[in-house]
Amino acid sequence: MGDRREQLQEFLRSRRARLMPVDVGLPPGTRRRTPGLRREEVALLAGVGVSWYTWLEQGREITVSAGVLDAIARTLRLTEPERVHLYLLAGLNPPILRPPGVAAPPPEIRRLVDGWAPNPALLLDRYWNLLAVNEPARTIFGYRAGDTNCLVAFFTSENFRDARESTAAEVVAGYRALAAQSPDDPEYHRLAAELGARSPEFARLWDRHEVGTHARAVKRVAGGLTFDVTTLVVPGQPDWRLELYQPSVVVPVPG
């Protein structure tokens, strides 16, 4: 517990230090002895008491709520992974926030995804947003709490480092091919621009403008496991893909 509190203290201080008053709409004020926002400025903008925020940053045992943490995250301009990290350091389970306009899957599809255990199952939309992920998929493929998009997770999580070494170019070429099918849809390029700002590797590959087919017939994962995947279109949702994974079975040829 002590380690978590120390990490929370250091994390909040570092996020404060990277912002200046002008970044959050405040006047510059007088010269500061240390860079960044003051605690009282963060408290003011987040709508919390100065003492309460000070105690939070000091790692004291205080009651925190999701709403207050979200207000602090907005004030400190935290990215989604940073917001999730803040929740975890504060001792709360981060809610999975879906990107704007992403619909929740109906209960029967959710039950199918969960019921596919012990094998992995995913439900994706046209932008590779993760609409549903069962626990085996999280455990085996390495999706983290708070991951909302396949592409973003692939390029920002260390869990996918080995996979990136061999398939990163193929993944980016496949995503660009999807974007090319909908040239008037800005969401593909918005997501690519935001991811490019976070991942130099993705930005470099995206700028190559390579287009290909992202074959998902077989997905290889850590530990030498190989899965065959069956991809289904969800009735009434032609842009959704249900991916059901099964371990590959090698049938011996009679001698």
C-alpha positions in Angstrom: 0.0 0.0 0.0 2.8 2.4 0.8 4.4 1.9 -2.6 1.0 2.8 -4.2 0.7 6.0 -2.2 4.3 7.0 -3.1 3.6 6.4 -6.8 0.3 8.4 -6.6 2.2 11.3 -5.0 5.0 11.2 -7.6 2.5 10.8 -10.5 0.3 13.7 -9.6 3.3 16.0 -9.0 4.8 15.1 -12.3 1.5 15.8 -14.1 1.2 19.2 -12.4 4.7 20.0 -13.3 4.2 19.7 -17.0 1.3 22.2 -17.1 1.5 26.0 -16.9 -1.4 28.4 -16.0 -1.8 29.4 -19.7 -2.3 25.8 -20.6 -5.5 25.6 -18.5 -6.8 29.2 -19.1 -5.3 30.9 -16.0 -3.3 34.1 -16.1 0.5 33.7 -16.0 0.8 35.3 -12.5 4.1 35.8 -10.8 7.3 33.9 -11.3 7.2 30.4 -9.8 9.9 28.7 -7.8 9.0 25.3 -9.4 7.5 24.6 -12.8 3.9 23.7 -13.3 0.6 24.4 -11.7 0.2 24.9 -8.0 -1.9 22.6 -5.9 -4.5 25.2 -5.2 -4.9 25.9 -8.9 -5.5 22.2 -9.6 -8.0 22.1 -6.7 -9.8 25.2 -8.0 -10.1 23.9 -11.6 -11.2 20.5 -10.4 -13.8 21.9 -8.0 -12.3 20.2 -4.9 -10.9 21.6 -1.7 -7.3 22.6 -1.5 -6.7 20.6 1.7 -8.4 17.5 0.1 -6.3 17.7 -3.0 -3.2 18.2 -0.9 -4.0 15.1 1.1 -4.6 13.1 -2.1 -1.3 14.1 -3.6 0.4 13.3 -0.3 -1.0 9.8 -0.5 -3.1 10.0 2.6 -5.9 7.6 3.3 -8.9 9.6 2.2 -12.2 8.7 0.4 -12.1 9.3 -3.3 -14.8 9.0 -5.9 -14.8 8.3 -9.6 -16.3 11.7 -10.4 -13.6 13.6 -8.5 -10.8 11.6 -10.1 -12.3 12.3 -13.5 -12.4 16.0 -12.7 -8.7 15.9 -11.6 -7.8 13.9 -14.8 -9.5 16.6 -17.0 -7.7 19.4 -15.1 -4.3 17.7 -15.5 -5.0 16.9 -19.2 -4.4 13.2 -18.6 -4.6 10.8 -21.5 -6.8 7.8 -21.2 -4.0 5.5 -20.0 -2.9 8.1 -17.5 -6.5 8.4 -16.2 -6.7 4.6 -15.8 -3.3 4.8 -14.0 -4.7 7.5 -11.6 -7.7 5.3 -10.8 -5.5 2.3 -10.0 -3.1 4.3 -7.8 -6.1 5.8 -5.9 -7.4 2.3 -5.3 -10.4 2.3 -7.6 -11.2 0.1 -10.6 -11.3 2.3 -13.7 -14.5 2.2 -15.7 -14.1 1.3 -19.3 -15.1 4.4 -21.3 -16.1 3.8 -24.8 -15.2 6.3 -27.5 -17.9 8.8 -28.5 -20.6 7.2 -30.6 -19.6 3.6 -29.8 -22.7 1.5 -28.9 -22.7 -1.1 -26.2 -23.2 -4.6 -27.4 -26.7 -6.2 -26.7 -26.9 -8.6 -23.8 -27.1 -11.7 -26.0 -23.8 -10.8 -27.7 -22.2 -10.0 -24.4 -23.2 -13.4 -23.1 -21.8 -15.1 -26.2 -18.4 -13.4 -25.8 -18.2 -14.2 -22.1 -19.5 -17.8 -22.7 -16.8 -18.5 -25.2 -14.5 -19.0 -22.3 -12.1 -20.7 -21.7 -11.2 -19.5 -25.3 -10.7 -15.9 -26.2 -13.4 -13.8 -27.9 -13.6 -10.2 -29.0 -16.2 -7.9 -30.5 -14.8 -5.1 -32.6 -16.4 -2.2 -34.6 -15.1 -0.8 -37.9 -12.5 1.3 -36.2 -11.2 -1.7 -34.1 -12.8 -0.3 -31.0 -13.1 -3.1 -28.4 -16.9 -3.4 -27.7 -16.5 -6.6 -25.7 -13.6 -8.7 -24.5 -13.8 -11.8 -22.4 -11.3 -12.6 -19.6 -9.4 -15.3 -21.6 -8.7 -12.6 -24.3 -7.4 -10.2 -21.7 -5.2 -12.8 -20.1 -3.9 -14.5 -23.2 -3.7 -11.5 -25.6 -2.7 -9.0 -23.0 -5.5 -6.4 -23.1 -5.3 -4.1 -20.1 -8.1 -2.6 -18.0 -9.1 0.5 -19.9 -8.0 -0.6 -23.3 -10.8 0.5 -25.7 -9.2 0.1 -29.1 -7.3 -2.8 -30.6 -4.9 -0.6 -32.7 -4.1 1.7 -29.8 -3.5 -1.1 -27.4 -1.2 -2.8 -29.9 1.1 0.2 -30.2 1.0 1.5 -26.6 1.1 -1.6 -24.5 4.3 -3.5 -23.7 2.1 -6.7 -23.7 2.2 -6.5 -27.5 5.9 -5.7 -27.9 6.9 -9.1 -29.3 3.9 -9.0 -31.7 4.8 -5.5 -33.0 8.3 -6.7 -34.0 6.9 -9.1 -36.5 3.5 -7.7 -37.5 3.4 -3.9 -36.9 3.7 -3.0 -40.6 1.0 -5.5 -41.6 -1.4 -4.1 -38.9 -0.9 -0.5 -40.0 -1.3 -1.4 -43.7 -4.5 -3.2 -42.9 -5.9 -0.3 -40.9 -5.1 2.1 -43.7 -6.8 -0.2 -46.2 -10.0 0.1 -44.0 -9.7 3.8 -43.9 -9.4 3.9 -47.7 -12.7 2.2 -48.0 -14.4 5.1 -46.2 -12.5 8.2 -47.5 -15.2 10.6 -46.2 -15.1 9.1 -42.6 -12.8 11.3 -40.5 -12.8 8.9 -37.5 -10.0 6.7 -39.0 -7.7 9.6 -39.5 -8.6 11.2 -36.1 -7.6 8.0 -34.3 -4.4 7.7 -36.4 -3.4 11.2 -35.6 -3.9 10.8 -31.9 -2.1 7.4 -31.9 0.7 8.9 -34.0 1.3 11.5 -31.3 1.7 8.8 -28.7 3.6 6.2 -30.7 6.5 7.2 -32.9 6.6 3.6 -34.3 3.0 3.9 -35.5 3.6 7.4 -36.9 6.5 6.2 -38.9 4.6 3.3 -40.4 1.5 5.3 -41.1 3.6 7.9 -43.0 4.7 5.1 -45.4 1.1 5.0 -46.8 1.4 1.2 -47.3 -2.0 -0.6 -47.9 -2.5 -4.2 -47.4 -5.0 -6.8 -46.1 -4.8 -7.5 -42.4 -5.3 -11.3 -42.3 -6.7 -12.4 -39.0 -7.2 -16.0 -39.9 -4.6 -17.1 -37.3 -3.4 -15.2 -34.3 -0.2 -16.3 -32.6 0.3 -15.3 -29.0 3.0 -15.6 -26.4 4.1 -19.0 -25.1 3.9 -20.7 -28.5 0.1 -20.9 -28.5 -1.6 -20.6 -31.9 -5.3 -19.9 -32.3 -7.6 -20.2 -35.3 -10.1 -17.4 -35.5 -13.6 -17.4 -36.9 -14.9 -14.0 -37.8 -18.6 -13.4 -37.8 -20.7 -10.3 -38.7 -23.3 -9.4 -36.1 -26.9 -9.3 -37.5 -28.1 -5.8 -37.7 -24.6 -4.4 -37.1 -22.7 -5.0 -40.4 -19.7 -3.0 -39.1 -19.2 -5.2 -36.1 -16.9 -8.2 -36.1 -17.2 -11.0 -33.6 -13.9 -12.9 -33.4 -14.0 -16.3 -31.8 -10.7 -18.0 -31.1 -9.9 -21.7 -30.8 -6.5 -23.4 -30.1 -5.1 -24.8 -33.4 -5.0 -28.5 -33.5 -2.4 -30.3 -35.5 -3.8 -33.6 -36.9 -1.1 -36.2 -37.3 -0.8 -37.8 -40.7 -1.1 -41.6 -40.5 2.3 -43.2 -41.2 
